[in-house]
Amino acid sequence: MSDYKAKFTVIPCAVCGQLVDVDNFGQGKCKHCGWHQSESCLEDPDNVAYPNMVSFNKAKALYKQGLPLKPSLDDFIAGLQYYTEMEFEYLGVLYGVIWTDCIQFGEYFEFDSTKWQYFDDFEEFKQKAHIGGKLLKDIWDDVTNADYMICR
């Protein structure tokens, strides 16, 4: 059994090759490229898996092009399929997306459920989700901090 109190070790980042401090479970975020070292992300290198928002193979391609590891809307949806609760910011406002028996989308701290949008499936969400009349797919480049939802 691993000792969770063990000190960090240093390994090369799986994406950029720079040295990364990882814990005894192999977890650690690269300060250079932003990739979270994780065995689960390497097991299926073409799928988005927590804690990363892009697949391993996409991360390597983005890094090689000198681009940040920013998820596309499709990556975000893949994360939603994996984790069921996601968030992002747009123009300084935090939004949440939850997948249960349907996809629910709205302002994170808006507790009036009539102001949230509901979708039957991921394709409908991708095609129809909007903020202030602007389709999410059309403004995605302006979205920031797209990530897995955390308790606030």
Short mmCIF file of the C-alpha atoms (twelve columns), coordinates in Angstrom:
data_MODEL
# 
_entry.id   MODEL 
# 
loop_
_atom_site.group_PDB 
_atom_site.id 
_atom_site.type_symbol 
_atom_site.label_atom_id 
_atom_site.label_alt_id 
_atom_site.label_comp_id 
_atom_site.label_asym_id 
_atom_site.label_seq_id 
_atom_site.Cartn_x 
_atom_site.Cartn_y 
_atom_site.Cartn_z 
_atom_site.pdbx_PDB_model_num 
ATOM 1   C CA . MET A 1   0.000   0.000  0.000   1 
ATOM 2   C CA . SER A 2   1.285   3.478  -0.865  1 
ATOM 3   C CA . ASP A 3   2.198   5.938  1.831   1 
ATOM 4   C CA . TYR A 4   0.136   9.054  1.126   1 
ATOM 5   C CA . LYS A 5   2.577   11.088 3.224   1 
ATOM 6   C CA . ALA A 6   5.537   10.158 1.010   1 
ATOM 7   C CA . LYS A 7   7.447   13.011 -0.561  1 
ATOM 8   C CA . PHE A 8   6.991   14.011 -4.159  1 
ATOM 9   C CA . THR A 9   9.159   12.540 -6.881  1 
ATOM 10  C CA . VAL A 10  10.158  14.168 -10.153 1 
ATOM 11  C CA . ILE A 11  9.277   12.718 -13.564 1 
ATOM 12  C CA . PRO A 12  9.187   14.096 -17.104 1 
ATOM 13  C CA . CYS A 13  5.794   15.467 -18.151 1 
ATOM 14  C CA . ALA A 14  4.016   13.066 -20.493 1 
ATOM 15  C CA . VAL A 15  3.102   15.984 -22.799 1 
ATOM 16  C CA . CYS A 16  6.043   18.415 -22.866 1 
ATOM 17  C CA . GLY A 17  8.890   16.475 -21.243 1 
ATOM 18  C CA . GLN A 18  9.618   19.124 -18.587 1 
ATOM 19  C CA . LEU A 19  10.167  17.908 -15.031 1 
ATOM 20  C CA . VAL A 20  7.056   17.604 -12.854 1 
ATOM 21  C CA . ASP A 21  6.648   16.915 -9.145  1 
ATOM 22  C CA . VAL A 22  4.235   14.014 -8.688  1 
ATOM 23  C CA . ASP A 23  2.884   12.376 -5.578  1 
ATOM 24  C CA . ASN A 24  3.205   8.682  -4.837  1 
ATOM 25  C CA . PHE A 25  0.090   8.056  -6.955  1 
ATOM 26  C CA . GLY A 26  1.720   9.627  -10.032 1 
ATOM 27  C CA . GLN A 27  -0.449  12.755 -9.844  1 
ATOM 28  C CA . GLY A 28  0.919   16.231 -10.442 1 
ATOM 29  C CA . LYS A 29  0.339   19.249 -12.671 1 
ATOM 30  C CA . CYS A 30  3.037   20.401 -15.048 1 
ATOM 31  C CA . LYS A 31  3.885   24.045 -14.386 1 
ATOM 32  C CA . HIS A 32  5.162   24.381 -17.940 1 
ATOM 33  C CA . CYS A 33  2.258   23.122 -20.116 1 
ATOM 34  C CA . GLY A 34  -0.581  22.576 -17.616 1 
ATOM 35  C CA . TRP A 35  -1.018  18.818 -18.169 1 
ATOM 36  C CA . HIS A 36  -2.121  16.886 -15.084 1 
ATOM 37  C CA . GLN A 37  -0.096  13.692 -14.896 1 
ATOM 38  C CA . SER A 38  -2.564  10.829 -14.549 1 
ATOM 39  C CA . GLU A 39  -2.419  7.155  -15.465 1 
ATOM 40  C CA . SER A 40  -6.133  7.152  -16.327 1 
ATOM 41  C CA . CYS A 41  -5.548  9.780  -19.012 1 
ATOM 42  C CA . LEU A 42  -2.845  7.645  -20.611 1 
ATOM 43  C CA . GLU A 43  -4.931  4.450  -20.628 1 
ATOM 44  C CA . ASP A 44  -7.230  5.815  -23.346 1 
ATOM 45  C CA . PRO A 45  -5.181  8.585  -24.994 1 
ATOM 46  C CA . ASP A 46  -7.932  9.766  -27.355 1 
ATOM 47  C CA . ASN A 47  -10.588 10.402 -24.698 1 
ATOM 48  C CA . VAL A 48  -11.027 13.255 -22.250 1 
ATOM 49  C CA . ALA A 49  -10.690 12.032 -18.667 1 
ATOM 50  C CA . TYR A 50  -10.447 13.764 -15.304 1 
ATOM 51  C CA . PRO A 51  -8.452  15.760 -14.333 1 
ATOM 52  C CA . ASN A 52  -7.562  16.927 -17.868 1 
ATOM 53  C CA . MET A 53  -9.935  18.747 -20.194 1 
ATOM 54  C CA . VAL A 54  -8.367  17.511 -23.429 1 
ATOM 55  C CA . SER A 55  -7.248  14.029 -24.404 1 
ATOM 56  C CA . PHE A 56  -3.592  13.064 -24.044 1 
ATOM 57  C CA . ASN A 57  -3.060  12.869 -27.804 1 
ATOM 58  C CA . LYS A 58  -4.720  16.255 -28.345 1 
ATOM 59  C CA . ALA A 59  -2.625  17.765 -25.540 1 
ATOM 60  C CA . LYS A 60  0.568   16.579 -27.239 1 
ATOM 61  C CA . ALA A 61  -0.592  18.003 -30.590 1 
ATOM 62  C CA . LEU A 62  -1.581  21.360 -29.051 1 
ATOM 63  C CA . TYR A 63  1.727   21.599 -27.203 1 
ATOM 64  C CA . LYS A 64  3.668   20.781 -30.362 1 
ATOM 65  C CA . GLN A 65  1.838   23.657 -32.121 1 
ATOM 66  C CA . GLY A 66  2.643   26.017 -29.240 1 
ATOM 67  C CA . LEU A 67  -1.033  26.293 -28.270 1 
ATOM 68  C CA . PRO A 68  -2.542  26.162 -24.758 1 
ATOM 69  C CA . LEU A 69  -4.346  23.018 -23.611 1 
ATOM 70  C CA . LYS A 70  -7.739  24.730 -23.912 1 
ATOM 71  C CA . PRO A 71  -10.717 22.433 -24.504 1 
ATOM 72  C CA . SER A 72  -12.995 22.818 -27.495 1 
ATOM 73  C CA . LEU A 73  -16.741 22.608 -26.956 1 
ATOM 74  C CA . ASP A 74  -16.534 18.959 -28.035 1 
ATOM 75  C CA . ASP A 75  -13.819 18.343 -25.401 1 
ATOM 76  C CA . PHE A 76  -16.014 20.039 -22.804 1 
ATOM 77  C CA . ILE A 77  -18.940 17.809 -23.748 1 
ATOM 78  C CA . ALA A 78  -16.675 14.737 -23.558 1 
ATOM 79  C CA . GLY A 79  -15.691 15.868 -20.051 1 
ATOM 80  C CA . LEU A 80  -19.377 16.233 -19.194 1 
ATOM 81  C CA . GLN A 81  -20.003 12.691 -20.404 1 
ATOM 82  C CA . TYR A 82  -17.132 11.480 -18.228 1 
ATOM 83  C CA . TYR A 83  -17.752 13.519 -15.060 1 
ATOM 84  C CA . THR A 84  -21.436 14.666 -15.280 1 
ATOM 85  C CA . GLU A 85  -20.821 18.140 -13.779 1 
ATOM 86  C CA . MET A 86  -18.901 20.903 -15.542 1 
ATOM 87  C CA . GLU A 87  -18.420 24.642 -15.307 1 
ATOM 88  C CA . PHE A 88  -16.998 27.563 -17.276 1 
ATOM 89  C CA . GLU A 89  -16.908 31.345 -17.226 1 
ATOM 90  C CA . TYR A 90  -18.161 33.731 -19.865 1 
ATOM 91  C CA . LEU A 91  -17.699 37.468 -19.459 1 
ATOM 92  C CA . GLY A 92  -16.957 36.990 -15.768 1 
ATOM 93  C CA . VAL A 93  -20.082 34.925 -15.041 1 
ATOM 94  C CA . LEU A 94  -19.796 31.302 -13.891 1 
ATOM 95  C CA . TYR A 95  -22.053 28.743 -15.609 1 
ATOM 96  C CA . GLY A 96  -22.774 25.150 -14.677 1 
ATOM 97  C CA . VAL A 97  -23.729 22.166 -16.816 1 
ATOM 98  C CA . ILE A 98  -25.105 19.044 -15.162 1 
ATOM 99  C CA . TRP A 99  -25.978 15.749 -16.825 1 
ATOM 100 C CA . THR A 100 -28.502 13.555 -15.016 1 
ATOM 101 C CA . ASP A 101 -31.613 12.364 -16.864 1 
ATOM 102 C CA . CYS A 102 -31.211 15.454 -19.069 1 
ATOM 103 C CA . ILE A 103 -28.604 18.178 -19.542 1 
ATOM 104 C CA . GLN A 104 -29.181 21.243 -17.376 1 
ATOM 105 C CA . PHE A 105 -27.367 24.495 -18.142 1 
ATOM 106 C CA . GLY A 106 -27.410 27.878 -16.491 1 
ATOM 107 C CA . GLU A 107 -25.753 30.467 -14.321 1 
ATOM 108 C CA . TYR A 108 -23.989 28.690 -11.469 1 
ATOM 109 C CA . PHE A 109 -25.585 30.619 -8.616  1 
ATOM 110 C CA . GLU A 110 -28.993 31.069 -10.253 1 
ATOM 111 C CA . PHE A 111 -31.349 29.031 -8.108  1 
ATOM 112 C CA . ASP A 112 -34.494 29.790 -10.125 1 
ATOM 113 C CA . SER A 113 -34.713 26.626 -12.232 1 
ATOM 114 C CA . THR A 114 -37.005 28.358 -14.737 1 
ATOM 115 C CA . LYS A 115 -33.955 30.360 -15.867 1 
ATOM 116 C CA . TRP A 116 -31.929 27.236 -16.650 1 
ATOM 117 C CA . GLN A 117 -31.956 25.540 -20.050 1 
ATOM 118 C CA . TYR A 118 -32.759 21.831 -20.406 1 
ATOM 119 C CA . PHE A 119 -31.692 19.506 -23.221 1 
ATOM 120 C CA . ASP A 120 -32.521 15.893 -23.988 1 
ATOM 121 C CA . ASP A 121 -29.057 14.954 -25.290 1 
ATOM 122 C CA . PHE A 122 -25.535 16.222 -25.944 1 
ATOM 123 C CA . GLU A 123 -26.167 17.127 -29.572 1 
ATOM 124 C CA . GLU A 124 -29.160 19.265 -28.654 1 
ATOM 125 C CA . PHE A 125 -27.039 20.969 -25.971 1 
ATOM 126 C CA . LYS A 126 -24.258 21.616 -28.488 1 
ATOM 127 C CA . GLN A 127 -26.643 23.048 -31.082 1 
ATOM 128 C CA . LYS A 128 -29.036 25.046 -28.869 1 
ATOM 129 C CA . ALA A 129 -27.375 26.103 -25.593 1 
ATOM 130 C CA . HIS A 130 -27.096 29.867 -25.466 1 
ATOM 131 C CA . ILE A 131 -26.168 32.787 -23.270 1 
ATOM 132 C CA . GLY A 132 -28.099 35.978 -23.833 1 
ATOM 133 C CA . GLY A 133 -29.264 34.739 -27.224 1 
ATOM 134 C CA . LYS A 134 -25.723 33.878 -28.384 1 
ATOM 135 C CA . LEU A 135 -25.180 30.202 -29.119 1 
ATOM 136 C CA . LEU A 136 -22.553 28.644 -26.877 1 
ATOM 137 C CA . LYS A 137 -20.915 27.013 -29.897 1 
ATOM 138 C CA . ASP A 138 -20.451 30.480 -31.471 1 
ATOM 139 C CA . ILE A 139 -18.937 32.105 -28.365 1 
ATOM 140 C CA . TRP A 140 -16.883 29.151 -27.112 1 
ATOM 141 C CA . ASP A 141 -13.584 30.838 -28.026 1 
ATOM 142 C CA . ASP A 142 -14.440 33.535 -25.460 1 
ATOM 143 C CA . VAL A 143 -15.204 31.018 -22.695 1 
ATOM 144 C CA . THR A 144 -12.610 30.757 -19.930 1 
ATOM 145 C CA . ASN A 145 -11.887 28.336 -17.104 1 
ATOM 146 C CA . ALA A 146 -13.804 25.423 -18.642 1 
ATOM 147 C CA . ASP A 147 -13.316 22.617 -16.166 1 
ATOM 148 C CA . TYR A 148 -14.846 19.944 -14.006 1 
ATOM 149 C CA . MET A 149 -17.263 21.393 -11.443 1 
ATOM 150 C CA . ILE A 150 -15.977 21.845 -7.930  1 
ATOM 151 C CA . CYS A 151 -17.899 22.726 -4.812  1 
ATOM 152 C CA . ARG A 152 -17.846 26.451 -4.173  1 
# 
